[in-house]
Amino acid sequence: MSKSRNRRNRRLQSAKRTRRTSQKRQLRTEQLENRQLLAGNLFHNDVMPEDVTEDGFVSPADAFVLIDNLNRRSRGESEDNRGPGRSTDVNNDGHETALDALLVMNRLNRAANGGDQANGNPDADRAGRPGDDRPMNDRPGDGEMRQQTDAVIEWNDLFGELLVANESNQNPGYASRAMAILNLAIYDAVTLASGNSEDTFYEYGPEVNLDANVRPEIAASQAAYSVLSSLYSDQQEMIDSFRQEVFDRFQRSPVTADSIELGNEIGSQILAARANDGSDEIGDYTYYDDAGYFQPDPLNPDVPVWGPAWGEVDPFSISAAADYVPDSPPDISSAEYAESYNEVKELGSVDSATRTADELEAGIFWAYDRTGLGTPMALFGDVLETIAQQEGNNFHENAALFAQASVAMADAGIVAWQSKFGEQFWRPVTAIHQGEADGNPLTEGDAEWTAIGAPDGGDDIVGFTPQFPTYVSGHATFGGALFGAIREFYGTDDIAFDLTSRELEIIAENPELEAAYGLDLEDVTRSFSSLTEAMAENGRSRVYLGIHFDFDDLVGQEVGQAVASSVAPEFIVSRPNNGENSNGPGPGGSVGQGPGNDRPRDLRANQLAGFDLSAFASRPGVDDSGRLRYDQLSVDQIMQEDVDRRMDGRPLPNAAHLDMLARDQASRREYSPSYEDPRADSPEGDDDPGGNQLPEDLTEYWEAITPFFTEV
């Protein structure tokens, strides 16, 4: 996919970009059982050992690779362990054997039976691995979860903690800019490390070594560490501690060192590119007394205005914020304005008789305005993580999704603040207090009117109005960009999800405050049937709190979605090129993505069910009698067919694939894919290699894999 706009405006420094010739990492082809691997085992995934293909998940694809290698070796062929995504030594004993396949299947078996998830617990089955001398009862149980090993999720989780811990920069501008820088660093690190230098967001100078053997997750982690250390230097101890925890999983090796060097350079160059973007400008603001102009919150008159110059910050992706600034709000003398005025006056009052408990709950749910909650970016980050994990994203997909959404929000925020301080339109509280001065016969002023406002952390339910002009709503604009970006990424609005709010948790923890609000919270989670529903409620919530007009919300959503649409083509899910230089996902991992594409999903453990094999009648490797010959297909072909099937909306017969693989390994010849134990056809003691007797070293494997299949 080509970029939608010329990237020369985003060139880092002045150095010309160096091009490289893609080179395959040459691996030795001798049989693995005769090769003892050294420290820094390139064939062992120390992050998640059973993730052979290194796509961020343990799936049937990992078994495909292992069994195919065993097949090849049994036929005297070299194993398919060349290039990226072939960490086939699961137990790290220096050999590739059926025990490695068994460990993968044990992991899938636990996931299928409600134990540890196939993408979240890399140490759940360490029995039999060298160096694990813990007593069995001290080892992680089947249901015990370790920290998520996706570097995108991990570092964004840390970012959420930093947003809360750092009080000096808890404003939506700094938070959205930092989130974009973080995720661009991760995205470019993953993209470069995966051998896709043409798809990076920024262009890089010769300081970046494009020929090194690197691992995307290590490079991404170091890039994230580099930028966060600069953006949140006051929280360096927290950042250092987290990095140590992450890097303890990686073995020291030249690959690790090169990956760290790449991550450092990417982080440094991105920080340099944004060093003079205007974000340090504070800007002065002078209040105007004329009707319609922004005024201080009468309940909090000493709170300084924030962000007069934020609308002039250089955008990340869009050409200019001015291109997206909307038309002016309704004239204060118009009937349209009066309708919006009267609505917020009624719905947003602290003593509203028309606002429902559910509407008030929604208003509080999305707030995140006060110091200590990390700004709305904290909640929006939770949205991204919730949907990414629910939808089964792998590491490379998350790198693209989080960068795309973060950049869309950051640029949308710049547009919103340019609109805010360009229009300087008054907030509802000022408008209602001065309603008699607006020249509109359809509005009636009330000098005593009080908005319920955004929660301020006190015991009084009367909150505050954020100190910047009202039009357009920052919340609604950020939300439009967020949910617009997610919709662009997945190509659908039809994503249902649940979300929990810390704002509601705080109220639920204080029964007196909960009673004062008139709420009876059964839980602190809200459910949404689509992205549009969540986006609309986020924007509308500001009207329920009495701090925005409905046109602030509706126009803000439109602006955010427009920005998201413009940003989307900049981001592509990286997929390792043939012969590229990383340990990224193998075939069947991430594919290129653009607006509207139906992206293939990774195989999931809960898909391990029987499929009607008649669907295979037209596939390559089927003989005249309809019997399948897996040995005529490569693992890459099998995995590519899964991609093609998903793109065509056809089911993934992954259990059937495993069945074919297991039977081919057992029989060494063509077979009929009926559900039966292949060992039953051979007389006891028959060692005919053309028969169905299971090789002795795979007996344990077959016993483990059999429960996965249902009769078809």
C-alpha positions as CSV (number, residue, x, y, z in Angstrom):
1,M,0.0,0.0,0.0
2,S,1.4,3.4,-0.9
3,K,1.3,6.4,1.4
4,S,-1.4,8.9,0.8
5,R,0.9,11.9,1.1
6,N,4.5,12.8,0.5
7,R,6.6,12.1,3.6
8,R,9.4,14.5,2.9
9,N,7.8,17.0,5.4
10,R,8.4,14.4,8.1
11,R,12.0,13.7,7.2
12,L,14.1,13.3,10.3
13,Q,17.2,15.5,10.2
14,S,18.8,16.3,6.9
15,A,20.6,13.1,6.1
16,K,19.7,11.2,3.0
17,R,17.9,8.0,3.7
18,T,20.1,4.9,3.2
19,R,18.6,2.0,1.3
20,R,19.5,-1.6,2.0
21,T,19.4,-4.9,0.2
22,S,17.3,-7.3,2.0
23,Q,19.3,-10.3,3.2
24,K,18.1,-13.5,4.7
25,R,19.6,-14.6,7.9
26,Q,21.5,-17.8,6.9
27,L,20.8,-20.6,9.4
28,R,22.7,-23.8,9.4
29,T,20.8,-26.7,7.8
30,E,22.2,-29.6,9.8
31,Q,19.6,-31.7,11.8
32,L,18.6,-30.0,15.0
33,E,18.9,-33.1,17.1
34,N,22.7,-33.0,16.5
35,R,23.1,-29.3,17.1
36,Q,23.6,-27.9,20.5
37,L,22.5,-24.3,20.6
38,L,24.6,-21.7,22.4
39,A,23.7,-18.9,24.8
40,G,21.3,-16.5,23.1
41,N,19.5,-19.4,21.3
42,L,18.1,-17.9,18.1
43,F,15.7,-20.8,17.9
44,H,14.1,-20.2,21.3
45,N,11.4,-17.5,21.9
46,D,12.4,-16.5,25.4
47,V,9.3,-14.2,25.6
48,M,6.7,-16.8,24.9
49,P,8.4,-20.2,24.2
50,E,5.4,-21.9,22.6
51,D,4.9,-19.0,20.2
52,V,7.1,-20.6,17.5
53,T,6.0,-18.2,14.7
54,E,6.5,-15.2,17.0
55,D,3.2,-13.6,16.0
56,G,2.3,-12.8,19.6
57,F,0.0,-15.8,20.0
58,V,0.2,-19.5,20.6
59,S,-2.0,-21.1,17.9
60,P,-2.2,-24.1,15.6
61,A,0.2,-22.3,13.3
62,D,3.0,-22.9,15.9
63,A,2.3,-26.7,15.7
64,F,2.3,-26.5,11.9
65,V,5.9,-25.4,11.8
66,L,7.2,-27.9,14.3
67,I,5.4,-30.9,12.8
68,D,6.5,-29.8,9.3
69,N,10.1,-29.7,10.4
70,L,9.8,-33.2,11.9
71,N,8.3,-34.4,8.7
72,R,11.1,-32.9,6.6
73,R,13.8,-34.4,8.9
74,S,12.2,-37.8,8.7
75,R,12.3,-37.6,4.9
76,G,15.9,-36.4,5.0
77,E,15.0,-32.9,4.0
78,S,16.2,-29.7,5.7
79,E,13.9,-28.1,8.2
80,D,11.8,-25.0,7.4
81,N,13.5,-22.9,10.1
82,R,15.0,-20.3,7.9
83,G,14.1,-16.6,8.2
84,P,11.9,-14.9,10.8
85,G,9.4,-16.5,13.0
86,R,10.9,-19.9,13.5
87,S,11.7,-20.2,17.2
88,T,11.3,-24.0,17.1
89,D,13.2,-25.0,20.2
90,V,10.3,-24.6,22.7
91,N,11.9,-26.1,25.7
92,N,15.3,-24.5,25.1
93,D,17.2,-27.8,25.4
94,G,19.2,-27.2,22.2
95,H,17.2,-29.7,20.2
96,E,14.0,-29.8,18.1
97,T,12.0,-32.8,19.0
98,A,8.4,-34.0,19.4
99,L,8.6,-32.7,23.0
100,D,8.5,-29.2,21.6
101,A,5.3,-30.0,19.7
102,L,3.9,-31.5,22.8
103,L,4.5,-28.4,24.8
104,V,2.7,-26.3,22.3
105,M,-0.3,-28.6,22.3
106,N,-0.3,-28.7,26.1
107,R,-0.5,-24.9,26.0
108,L,-3.4,-25.0,23.6
109,N,-5.1,-27.7,25.6
110,R,-5.1,-25.6,28.7
111,A,-6.5,-22.6,26.9
112,A,-9.2,-24.6,25.3
113,N,-10.2,-25.9,28.7
114,G,-10.4,-22.6,30.4
115,G,-6.9,-22.4,31.7
116,D,-4.2,-19.9,30.8
117,Q,-4.9,-18.0,27.6
118,A,-2.9,-19.0,24.5
119,N,-1.4,-15.5,24.3
120,G,-0.8,-14.5,27.8
121,N,1.1,-16.9,30.0
122,P,4.5,-17.8,28.6
123,D,5.7,-19.7,31.7
124,A,2.6,-21.7,32.4
125,D,4.1,-25.1,31.3
126,R,7.7,-25.0,32.3
127,A,8.0,-28.6,33.3
128,G,10.7,-30.4,31.4
129,R,12.5,-27.2,30.4
130,P,16.2,-26.8,31.3
131,G,16.9,-24.6,34.2
132,D,13.5,-24.9,35.9
133,D,14.4,-26.5,39.1
134,R,11.4,-25.2,41.1
135,P,9.3,-27.8,42.8
136,M,6.2,-28.6,40.8
137,N,3.9,-27.0,43.4
138,D,5.9,-23.7,43.0
139,R,5.5,-23.5,39.3
140,P,2.7,-21.5,37.7
141,G,-0.6,-23.3,37.6
142,D,-2.6,-23.8,34.5
143,G,-4.8,-20.9,35.2
144,E,-2.2,-18.5,36.5
145,M,-1.6,-15.5,34.2
146,R,1.7,-13.7,33.8
147,Q,1.9,-10.2,32.6
148,Q,0.9,-9.7,29.0
149,T,3.9,-10.1,26.8
150,D,2.8,-7.8,23.9
151,A,5.2,-4.9,24.0
152,V,2.6,-2.5,22.7
153,I,0.1,-3.4,25.5
154,E,2.8,-3.4,28.1
155,W,4.3,0.0,27.4
156,N,0.9,1.6,26.9
157,D,-0.1,0.2,30.3
158,L,2.9,1.9,31.8
159,F,2.0,5.1,29.9
160,G,-1.4,5.0,31.6
161,E,0.3,4.8,35.0
162,L,2.6,7.7,34.1
163,L,-0.3,9.8,33.1
164,V,-1.7,9.5,36.6
165,A,1.6,9.8,38.4
166,N,2.8,13.0,36.6
167,E,0.6,15.8,37.8
168,S,2.5,18.7,36.2
169,N,1.5,17.8,32.7
170,Q,-2.0,16.4,33.2
171,N,-3.7,18.1,30.4
172,P,-5.2,16.7,27.2
173,G,-2.6,18.3,24.9
174,Y,0.5,17.0,26.5
175,A,-1.0,13.6,27.2
176,S,-2.2,13.1,23.6
177,R,1.2,14.3,22.2
178,A,3.1,11.9,24.4
179,M,0.8,9.0,23.5
180,A,1.4,9.7,19.9
181,I,5.2,9.9,20.3
182,L,5.2,6.7,22.3
183,N,3.3,4.7,19.8
184,L,5.1,6.1,16.8
185,A,8.3,5.0,18.4
186,I,6.9,1.5,18.9
187,Y,5.4,1.4,15.4
188,D,8.5,2.5,13.6
189,A,10.7,0.2,15.6
190,V,8.4,-2.8,14.8
191,T,8.2,-1.8,11.1
192,L,12.0,-1.3,10.7
193,A,12.8,-4.4,12.7
194,S,10.4,-6.4,10.5
195,G,12.2,-5.3,7.3
196,N,9.6,-2.8,6.1
197,S,11.6,0.4,6.0
198,E,9.3,1.8,3.3
199,D,6.3,1.7,5.7
200,T,7.7,3.7,8.6
201,F,5.9,6.9,9.7
202,Y,9.2,8.9,9.8
203,E,12.2,8.6,7.5
204,Y,15.5,7.8,9.2
205,G,19.0,8.9,8.6
206,P,22.1,6.6,8.2
207,E,22.5,6.4,12.0
208,V,19.8,3.7,11.9
209,N,21.4,0.3,11.0
210,L,18.9,-1.3,8.6
211,D,21.1,-4.4,8.2
212,A,21.3,-5.7,11.8
213,N,19.5,-8.8,13.0
214,V,17.0,-7.5,15.4
215,R,13.8,-8.5,17.2
216,P,10.8,-6.2,16.9
217,E,9.6,-6.6,20.5
218,I,13.1,-5.7,21.9
219,A,13.5,-2.7,19.6
220,A,10.0,-1.5,20.3
221,S,10.5,-1.8,24.1
222,Q,13.8,0.2,23.9
223,A,12.2,2.8,21.7
224,A,9.3,3.1,24.1
225,Y,11.7,3.4,27.1
226,S,13.8,6.0,25.3
227,V,10.9,8.4,24.6
228,L,9.1,7.9,27.9
229,S,12.3,8.7,29.8
230,S,12.4,12.0,28.0
231,L,8.7,12.8,28.2
232,Y,8.3,11.8,31.9
233,S,11.8,12.2,33.4
234,D,10.2,12.9,36.8
235,Q,9.0,9.3,36.8
236,Q,12.4,7.8,35.8
237,E,12.5,5.3,38.6
238,M,9.2,3.8,37.6
239,I,10.2,3.7,34.0
240,D,13.6,2.1,34.8
241,S,12.0,-0.5,37.0
242,F,9.5,-1.4,34.3
243,R,12.2,-1.7,31.7
244,Q,14.2,-4.0,33.9
245,E,11.2,-6.2,34.3
246,V,10.6,-6.4,30.6
247,F,14.3,-6.9,29.6
248,D,14.8,-9.7,32.2
249,R,12.8,-11.9,29.7
250,F,15.4,-11.4,27.0
251,Q,18.6,-13.3,26.8
252,R,21.8,-11.3,26.3
253,S,23.0,-11.8,22.7
254,P,24.1,-9.8,19.7
255,V,20.5,-9.7,18.5
256,T,19.4,-8.1,21.8
257,A,22.2,-5.6,21.7
258,D,21.4,-4.6,18.1
259,S,17.7,-4.4,18.9
260,I,18.4,-2.0,21.8
261,E,20.6,0.1,19.6
262,L,17.9,0.4,16.9
263,G,15.2,1.2,19.5
264,N,17.5,3.9,21.0
265,E,18.1,5.5,17.7
266,I,14.5,5.6,16.7
267,G,13.4,7.1,20.0
268,S,16.1,9.7,19.8
269,Q,15.3,10.8,16.2
270,I,11.6,11.0,16.9
271,L,12.2,13.1,20.0
272,A,14.4,15.4,17.9
273,A,11.8,15.7,15.2
274,R,9.2,16.9,17.7
275,A,11.6,19.0,19.8
276,N,10.5,22.3,18.2
277,D,6.9,21.5,17.4
278,G,5.4,24.4,19.4
279,S,4.2,22.3,22.3
280,D,6.4,24.3,24.8
281,E,4.5,27.6,23.9
282,I,2.2,28.5,26.8
283,G,0.5,31.5,25.1
284,D,-1.3,34.4,26.7
285,Y,-5.0,34.8,26.8
286,T,-7.1,37.9,27.5
287,Y,-10.8,37.5,28.4
288,Y,-13.4,39.5,26.6
289,D,-16.6,40.7,28.4
290,D,-18.7,40.7,25.3
291,A,-21.7,38.3,25.1
292,G,-20.7,35.0,23.5
293,Y,-17.0,35.1,24.6
294,F,-15.4,32.6,26.9
295,Q,-15.1,33.6,30.6
296,P,-13.7,32.0,33.8
297,D,-15.8,29.3,35.5
298,P,-17.7,31.4,38.1
299,L,-17.3,28.6,40.7
300,N,-13.6,28.4,40.1
301,P,-12.5,31.9,38.9
302,D,-8.9,31.5,39.8
303,V,-8.2,28.4,37.7
304,P,-5.9,29.5,34.8
305,V,-6.9,29.0,31.2
306,W,-5.2,26.1,29.5
307,G,-4.0,25.8,25.9
308,P,-4.2,29.2,24.1
309,A,-1.3,28.1,21.9
310,W,-2.0,24.4,21.6
311,G,-3.8,24.9,18.3
312,E,-0.6,26.1,16.8
313,V,1.4,22.9,17.6
314,D,2.7,21.1,14.5
315,P,0.4,18.2,13.6
316,F,1.9,14.7,13.3
317,S,0.1,13.6,10.2
318,I,-2.4,16.0,8.8
319,S,-1.0,18.8,6.6
320,A,-2.5,21.7,8.7
321,A,-4.9,21.9,11.5
322,A,-6.6,24.8,9.8
323,D,-7.8,22.5,7.1
324,Y,-10.0,20.7,9.6
325,V,-11.3,23.5,11.7
326,P,-15.1,23.5,11.4
327,D,-17.5,26.3,10.7
328,S,-18.4,28.7,13.5
329,P,-21.0,27.6,16.1
330,P,-24.6,28.9,15.8
331,D,-25.1,32.6,16.3
332,I,-26.2,33.3,19.8
333,S,-29.3,35.1,18.5
334,S,-30.5,32.1,16.5
335,A,-33.2,29.6,17.2
336,E,-30.7,26.8,16.8
337,Y,-28.5,28.2,19.5
338,A,-31.5,28.7,21.8
339,E,-32.5,25.1,21.4
340,S,-29.1,23.9,22.4
341,Y,-28.9,26.5,25.3
342,N,-32.2,25.3,26.8
343,E,-31.3,21.7,26.5
344,V,-28.0,21.9,28.4
345,K,-29.6,24.3,30.9
346,E,-32.2,21.6,31.7
347,L,-30.0,18.5,31.4
348,G,-26.8,19.7,32.9
349,S,-28.0,21.5,36.0
350,V,-26.9,20.1,39.3
351,D,-30.5,19.7,40.3
352,S,-31.8,18.6,36.9
353,A,-35.3,17.0,37.1
354,T,-35.0,15.5,33.6
355,R,-31.6,14.0,33.5
356,T,-31.8,10.3,34.2
357,A,-29.5,8.3,36.5
358,D,-28.1,6.5,33.5
359,E,-27.3,9.8,31.8
360,L,-25.6,11.1,34.9
361,E,-23.7,7.8,35.2
362,A,-22.6,8.2,31.5
363,G,-21.5,11.8,32.2
364,I,-19.3,10.8,35.1
365,F,-18.1,7.6,33.3
366,W,-16.3,9.5,30.5
367,A,-15.1,12.6,32.5
368,Y,-11.5,12.1,33.5
369,D,-11.0,15.9,33.7
370,R,-9.5,16.2,37.2
371,T,-5.9,15.8,38.2
372,G,-5.2,12.3,39.3
373,L,-7.0,10.3,36.6
374,G,-4.5,10.9,33.8
375,T,-6.8,12.9,31.4
376,P,-9.2,11.3,29.0
377,M,-6.2,9.7,27.3
378,A,-6.1,7.2,30.1
379,L,-9.6,6.0,29.4
380,F,-9.1,6.1,25.7
381,G,-6.0,4.0,26.1
382,D,-8.2,1.5,28.0
383,V,-10.6,1.5,25.0
384,L,-7.8,0.6,22.7
385,E,-6.4,-2.2,24.9
386,T,-9.9,-3.6,25.5
387,I,-10.8,-3.8,21.8
388,A,-7.3,-5.0,20.7
389,Q,-7.3,-7.9,23.1
390,Q,-11.0,-8.8,22.5
391,E,-10.4,-8.8,18.7
392,G,-7.3,-11.0,19.0
393,N,-4.8,-8.6,17.7
394,N,-1.2,-9.8,17.5
395,F,1.8,-7.7,18.3
396,H,2.3,-6.2,14.9
397,E,-1.4,-5.3,14.5
398,N,-1.3,-3.6,17.9
399,A,1.7,-1.6,16.9
400,A,-0.2,-0.2,13.9
401,L,-3.6,0.2,15.7
402,F,-2.2,2.1,18.7
403,A,0.0,4.4,16.5
404,Q,-2.9,5.1,14.1
405,A,-5.4,5.9,16.9
406,S,-2.8,7.9,19.0
407,V,-1.8,10.1,16.0
408,A,-5.4,10.6,15.0
409,M,-6.2,11.8,18.6
410,A,-3.2,14.0,18.9
411,D,-3.9,15.8,15.6
412,A,-7.6,16.0,16.3
413,G,-6.7,17.6,19.6
414,I,-4.6,20.3,17.9
415,V,-7.6,21.0,15.5
416,A,-10.0,21.2,18.5
417,W,-7.8,23.7,20.3
418,Q,-7.3,25.8,17.2
419,S,-11.1,26.0,17.0
420,K,-11.5,26.7,20.7
421,F,-9.3,29.7,20.8
422,G,-10.2,30.8,17.3
423,E,-13.9,31.0,18.3
424,Q,-13.5,31.8,22.0
425,F,-17.1,30.7,22.5
426,W,-18.5,30.8,26.0
427,R,-19.2,27.8,28.1
428,P,-22.9,27.0,29.1
429,V,-22.3,28.2,32.7
430,T,-21.4,31.7,31.4
431,A,-24.0,31.7,28.7
432,I,-26.8,30.9,31.2
433,H,-25.6,33.3,33.8
434,Q,-25.6,36.0,31.1
435,G,-28.6,34.8,29.2
436,E,-30.3,38.1,29.3
437,A,-27.4,39.7,27.4
438,D,-27.4,37.4,24.4
439,G,-30.1,39.2,22.5
440,N,-32.1,36.0,22.0
441,P,-35.8,36.1,23.0
442,L,-35.8,32.3,23.2
443,T,-33.3,32.1,26.0
444,E,-33.8,33.0,29.7
445,G,-30.8,33.8,31.9
446,D,-30.3,32.4,35.4
447,A,-27.5,33.9,37.5
448,E,-27.8,31.1,40.0
449,W,-27.6,28.2,37.6
450,T,-25.0,25.7,38.5
451,A,-23.7,22.9,36.3
452,I,-23.2,19.5,38.0
453,G,-19.8,19.7,36.2
454,A,-16.9,17.3,35.9
455,P,-16.1,15.5,39.2
456,D,-13.3,17.3,41.1
457,G,-12.5,14.7,43.7
458,G,-14.3,16.4,46.6
459,D,-17.2,15.2,48.6
460,D,-19.5,17.7,47.0
461,I,-21.2,16.6,43.8
462,V,-20.8,20.1,42.3
463,G,-17.8,19.8,40.0
464,F,-16.1,22.2,37.6
465,T,-16.0,23.5,34.1
466,P,-12.7,22.9,32.2
467,Q,-10.9,26.2,31.6
468,F,-10.8,26.5,27.9
469,P,-13.5,27.6,25.4
470,T,-16.3,25.3,24.6
471,Y,-16.4,24.9,20.8
472,V,-15.5,22.3,19.8
473,S,-15.6,19.7,22.5
474,G,-12.2,18.2,23.1
475,H,-13.8,15.1,24.5
476,A,-16.0,14.6,21.5
477,T,-13.1,15.4,19.0
478,F,-10.7,13.0,20.7
479,G,-13.5,10.4,20.8
480,G,-14.3,10.9,17.2
481,A,-10.7,10.4,16.3
482,L,-10.3,7.3,18.5
483,F,-13.4,5.5,17.4
484,G,-13.0,6.6,13.8
485,A,-9.4,5.2,13.8
486,I,-10.6,1.9,15.3
487,R,-13.3,1.7,12.6
488,E,-10.8,2.5,9.9
489,F,-8.5,-0.2,11.2
490,Y,-11.0,-3.0,11.4
491,G,-13.1,-1.9,8.5
492,T,-16.3,-2.2,10.5
493,D,-18.3,-0.3,13.1
494,D,-19.8,-3.5,14.4
495,I,-17.6,-4.1,17.4
496,A,-19.3,-4.5,20.8
497,F,-17.3,-4.1,24.0
498,D,-17.4,-3.4,27.7
499,L,-15.4,-0.7,29.4
500,T,-14.7,0.1,33.1
501,S,-14.3,3.7,34.4
502,R,-12.1,4.7,37.3
503,E,-14.4,7.7,37.7
504,L,-17.3,5.4,38.6
505,E,-15.0,3.2,40.8
506,I,-14.2,6.2,42.9
507,I,-17.9,6.9,43.5
508,A,-18.7,3.3,44.1
509,E,-15.9,3.2,46.8
510,N,-17.7,6.1,48.6
511,P,-21.3,5.2,49.5
512,E,-22.1,8.7,50.8
513,L,-20.9,10.3,47.6
514,E,-22.8,7.7,45.5
515,A,-26.0,8.5,47.5
516,A,-25.4,12.3,47.0
517,Y,-25.3,11.8,43.3
518,G,-28.5,9.7,43.5
519,L,-26.8,6.7,41.9
520,D,-27.1,3.1,42.7
521,L,-24.2,1.5,41.0
522,E,-24.4,-2.2,40.4
523,D,-21.1,-2.1,38.7
524,V,-18.7,0.4,37.1
525,T,-18.8,-1.0,33.6
526,R,-20.8,0.1,30.6
527,S,-21.5,-1.9,27.5
528,F,-21.6,-0.7,23.9
529,S,-22.9,-2.5,20.9
530,S,-20.8,-0.6,18.4
531,L,-18.1,1.9,18.0
532,T,-20.5,4.6,17.0
533,E,-22.6,4.1,20.2
534,A,-19.5,4.5,22.4
535,M,-18.4,7.6,20.4
536,A,-21.8,9.2,20.7
537,E,-22.1,8.6,24.4
538,N,-18.6,9.9,25.1
539,G,-19.5,13.2,23.3
540,R,-23.0,13.4,24.7
541,S,-21.7,12.9,28.3
542,R,-20.5,16.5,28.3
543,V,-24.0,17.8,27.9
544,Y,-25.2,15.7,30.8
545,L,-22.5,17.4,33.0
546,G,-23.6,20.9,31.8
547,I,-20.2,21.8,30.4
548,H,-20.9,21.7,26.7
549,F,-23.6,22.5,24.2
550,D,-24.8,19.7,21.9
551,F,-23.2,21.4,18.8
552,D,-19.8,21.3,20.6
553,D,-20.3,17.5,20.8
554,L,-21.7,16.7,17.4
555,V,-19.3,18.9,15.4
556,G,-16.4,17.6,17.5
557,Q,-17.2,14.0,16.6
558,E,-17.3,14.9,12.9
559,V,-13.9,16.7,13.1
560,G,-12.3,13.8,14.9
561,Q,-13.6,11.3,12.4
562,A,-12.4,13.4,9.5
563,V,-8.9,13.5,11.0
564,A,-9.0,9.7,11.6
565,S,-9.9,9.1,8.0
566,S,-6.9,11.2,6.8
567,V,-4.5,9.6,9.2
568,A,-5.5,5.9,8.5
569,P,-3.5,5.4,5.2
570,E,-0.3,6.3,7.0
571,F,-0.2,3.0,9.0
572,I,0.3,-0.5,7.7
573,V,0.5,-3.7,9.7
574,S,4.1,-4.8,9.2
575,R,4.7,-8.2,7.8
576,P,8.2,-9.6,7.5
577,N,9.5,-9.4,4.0
578,N,11.0,-12.5,2.4
579,G,14.5,-12.7,3.8
580,E,14.0,-9.8,6.1
581,N,16.2,-9.3,9.2
582,S,13.9,-9.8,12.1
583,N,12.5,-12.5,14.3
584,G,9.0,-11.3,13.5
585,P,5.9,-13.3,12.7
586,G,6.0,-15.9,10.0
587,P,3.5,-16.4,7.2
588,G,0.0,-16.2,8.4
589,G,0.9,-13.4,10.8
590,S,-0.1,-9.8,10.1
591,V,-0.8,-8.5,6.6
592,G,-1.0,-5.1,5.1
593,Q,-4.0,-3.1,6.2
594,G,-5.9,-0.1,4.9
595,P,-9.3,1.5,5.3
596,G,-12.1,-0.9,4.7
597,N,-9.9,-4.1,4.5
598,D,-11.3,-7.2,6.1
599,R,-8.1,-8.3,7.9
600,P,-7.3,-11.9,8.5
601,R,-7.5,-12.9,12.2
602,D,-5.1,-15.1,14.0
603,L,-6.1,-18.6,14.8
604,R,-7.5,-18.9,18.3
605,A,-7.4,-21.8,20.7
606,N,-11.2,-21.8,20.9
607,Q,-11.4,-22.5,17.2
608,L,-10.0,-26.0,17.7
609,A,-13.2,-27.9,16.7
610,G,-13.9,-30.3,13.9
611,F,-14.7,-29.1,10.4
612,D,-16.2,-30.7,7.4
613,L,-13.2,-31.6,5.3
614,S,-15.2,-31.6,2.1
615,A,-14.3,-27.9,1.9
616,F,-10.8,-29.1,0.9
617,A,-12.0,-30.8,-2.3
618,S,-10.5,-28.1,-4.5
619,R,-7.3,-27.4,-2.7
620,P,-3.9,-28.4,-4.0
621,G,-2.6,-31.7,-3.0
622,V,-5.9,-33.6,-3.2
623,D,-5.7,-36.8,-5.3
624,D,-8.4,-38.2,-7.6
625,S,-10.1,-40.0,-4.7
626,G,-10.3,-36.8,-2.7
627,R,-7.6,-37.9,-0.2
628,L,-5.3,-35.2,1.1
629,R,-1.5,-35.2,0.7
630,Y,-0.2,-32.7,3.1
631,D,3.4,-33.5,2.1
632,Q,2.8,-31.8,-1.2
633,L,2.0,-28.5,0.6
634,S,4.5,-26.3,2.5
635,V,3.7,-24.7,5.8
636,D,3.8,-21.4,4.1
637,Q,1.1,-22.5,1.6
638,I,-1.1,-23.8,4.3
639,M,-0.8,-20.6,6.3
640,Q,-1.3,-18.4,3.2
641,E,-4.5,-20.4,2.4
642,D,-5.7,-19.5,5.9
643,V,-5.2,-15.9,5.0
644,D,-7.0,-16.3,1.7
645,R,-9.9,-18.1,3.4
646,R,-10.3,-15.3,6.0
647,M,-10.2,-12.6,3.3
648,D,-12.9,-14.5,1.4
649,G,-15.0,-14.9,4.6
650,R,-14.6,-18.7,4.6
651,P,-14.1,-20.7,7.8
652,L,-10.6,-21.6,9.0
653,P,-10.3,-25.4,9.1
654,N,-7.4,-25.2,11.6
655,A,-8.2,-28.3,13.5
656,A,-8.4,-30.2,10.3
657,H,-5.0,-28.9,9.4
658,L,-3.6,-30.2,12.6
659,D,-5.3,-33.5,12.0
660,M,-3.7,-33.7,8.6
661,L,-0.3,-32.8,10.0
662,A,-0.5,-35.3,12.8
663,R,-1.6,-38.1,10.5
664,D,1.0,-37.3,7.9
665,Q,3.6,-37.4,10.6
666,A,2.3,-40.7,11.8
667,S,1.9,-42.5,8.5
668,R,4.6,-40.9,6.3
669,R,2.2,-41.3,3.3
670,E,-1.2,-40.1,2.0
671,Y,-4.1,-40.8,4.2
672,S,-7.9,-40.4,4.4
673,P,-8.9,-37.7,6.8
674,S,-11.4,-39.7,8.8
675,Y,-11.3,-39.6,12.6
676,E,-9.4,-42.7,13.7
677,D,-6.2,-43.5,15.4
678,P,-3.7,-44.2,12.7
679,R,-1.8,-46.6,14.9
680,A,-4.8,-49.0,14.7
681,D,-4.1,-50.0,11.1
682,S,-0.7,-51.5,11.7
683,P,0.0,-54.9,13.3
684,E,1.9,-54.6,16.5
685,G,5.6,-54.5,15.8
686,D,5.2,-53.5,12.2
687,D,8.0,-51.1,11.4
688,D,7.1,-50.7,7.7
689,P,7.7,-47.0,7.1
690,G,4.9,-47.0,4.6
691,G,2.4,-48.1,7.2
692,N,0.4,-46.3,9.8
693,Q,2.4,-47.1,12.8
694,L,3.1,-44.0,14.9
695,P,6.9,-43.3,15.3
696,E,7.8,-44.1,18.9
697,D,8.9,-40.5,19.7
698,L,5.5,-39.2,18.8
699,T,3.4,-41.5,20.9
700,E,3.1,-38.9,23.7
701,Y,2.4,-36.2,21.2
702,W,-0.5,-38.1,19.5
703,E,-2.1,-38.9,22.9
704,A,-2.0,-35.1,23.7
705,I,-3.4,-34.0,20.3
706,T,-6.2,-36.6,20.0
707,P,-8.7,-34.8,22.3
708,F,-8.7,-31.7,20.1
709,F,-10.5,-33.4,17.2
710,T,-14.2,-34.1,16.9
711,E,-15.6,-36.6,14.5
712,V,-16.6,-35.0,11.1
